[in-house]
Amino acid sequence: MLLYSSTRNPKETASPAEAVLRGIAPDGGLYMIDPARLSLDWREVCALDFYGMAEKILGVLLPEFSEDAMHRMVEAAYRGRFAAPDVTPLTPAGDAYLLELFHGPTSAFKDVALSILPRFITEARVLKGETRETLILTATSGDTGKAALEGFRDVPGTHIIVFYPSDGVSAIQRQQMVTQEGDNVAVAAVQGNFDDAQTGVKEIFVKCEEEHLLEGKNVVLSSANSINIGRLAPQLVYYFKAYADLMKEKKIAPGDPVHFVVPTGNFGDILAGYLARCLGLPVGRLVCASNKNDVLTEFLTTGRYDRRREFFKTESPSMDILISSNLERLLYLASGCDSRLVAEKMQELKENGWYEVPAPLLAKIQEVFLAGSCDDEATRATIKSVWERHHRLLDPHTAVAWNVYEQTKEALSGAPTVVLSTASPYKFAPAVLSSLEHPTPREEFACMEVLSAVSGIPVPPNLAKLRDLTPRHLDCIHKEEMADYVKGKAGSLDWNR
């Protein structure tokens, strides 16, 4: 049986289905496996369509699920649920390509993973004979929340609680979450930033393990954040899909490198690219693009990770993060699965607020990763420039990535570059509209209408209808109250409003 182990302790193991159900290891580490133990023929994968790729890749990463079950889950998750028939289309933009990841039910890249994660959890519950209710805890910087709520809405055997920073998401992102329907969903604003919400969720998992926080509640916790391997695994698929599209268009020959630029907050999306590389896909350089909260840029440049810095609220709020959870997985993989080193560095981060990796490890990471950052002013200028030059409308997160692509273009010469486009521009309509130097109405939904008139691009139907929906979830709590909030919700799972 293929086993995942904690990044902090090789003795903390779980089967793939158990790893999906638990979300996080009991010691606070993240479940991971040495990719050298996996076998995947990337050429064979790239000959398939998106659905076949998903079945093949996910079957290798999560082999406890049968081929028949994986086929059923992939079909149910993606077929007919995305506006683009091939799910994640690749489009040219100047001398690079945009990988459009926003054609799903909530207009953000998180849909690719969160359309199938609920199905993984449902199947894993059956495999493991789990009779307790699965309670999903999720912290969001904006996009994960709605995608998770929509994915888990009324899924039998599950309930989901989403925490978001009270002033750290766009008005449209907030409206997506607080109007969510479903008898098994709850949403609470946290008075703090995303790191406060994410840290609070992690601490609840630890309290459940060490202090038996939910003892007697007949529930078991899991997560929809990218700390869950079941959430991370599907994100590998679109790297293979982008590479296959370039081969089909004769832009590359099989085996040629392709570079990827990724707007990065929690480090999950770019880590998926690294895992694709570990599985043989000819990924060239991975470029980590940060906004003004450039803790990752500093780390990838200097080897020092220091969260003791000013936190900035930016126009790319999903990247307003100072504690990037999935970086732990990169340390684990790049160090040769050295769980002792990872545990030591995570303890230093918890106790001191910073850590530094050995020079040889940094050098190995820098063989693959480049990094750069971009403030709001440069983000706005990039949105305007790309629209005028290439007639491509970017959301602020994608604009950060495009700006960093232009910063690093010289180092990326000699191979095609794909910039991951992670959200519909309409989720951030005021910022995009003002970047185009058009008058900006005060109300966000009016901004969407004006932006559509200016660009000629229709507003996604799922976003257009938000204006008329009535908020249902108005809870707002202090970060210190998160554990009690979860305990109270777990005490009575009749959330029908």
Secondary structure by P-SEA (a helix, b strand, c coil): cbbbbbcccccccccaaaaaaaccccccbbbbcccccccccaaaaaaccaaaaaaaaaaaacccccaaaaaaaaaaaccccccccccbbbbbccccccccccccccccccccccccaaaaaaaaaaaaccccbbbbbbbbcccaaaaaaaaacccccbbbbbbcccccccaaaaaaccccccccbbbbbbcccaaaaaaaaaaaaaaaacccccccccbbbbbcccccaaaaaaaaaaaaaaaaaaaaaccccccbbbbbbbbcccaaaaaaaaaaaaacccccbbbbbbccccaaaaaaaccccccccccccccccccccccccaaaaaaaaaaccaaaaaaaaaaaaaacccccccaaaaaaaaaccccccccaaaaaaaaaaaaaaccccccaaaaaaaaaaaaaccccccbbbbbbbccccccaaaaaaaaacccccccaaaaaaaaaaaccccccccccccccccccccccccccaaaaaaaaaaacccccc
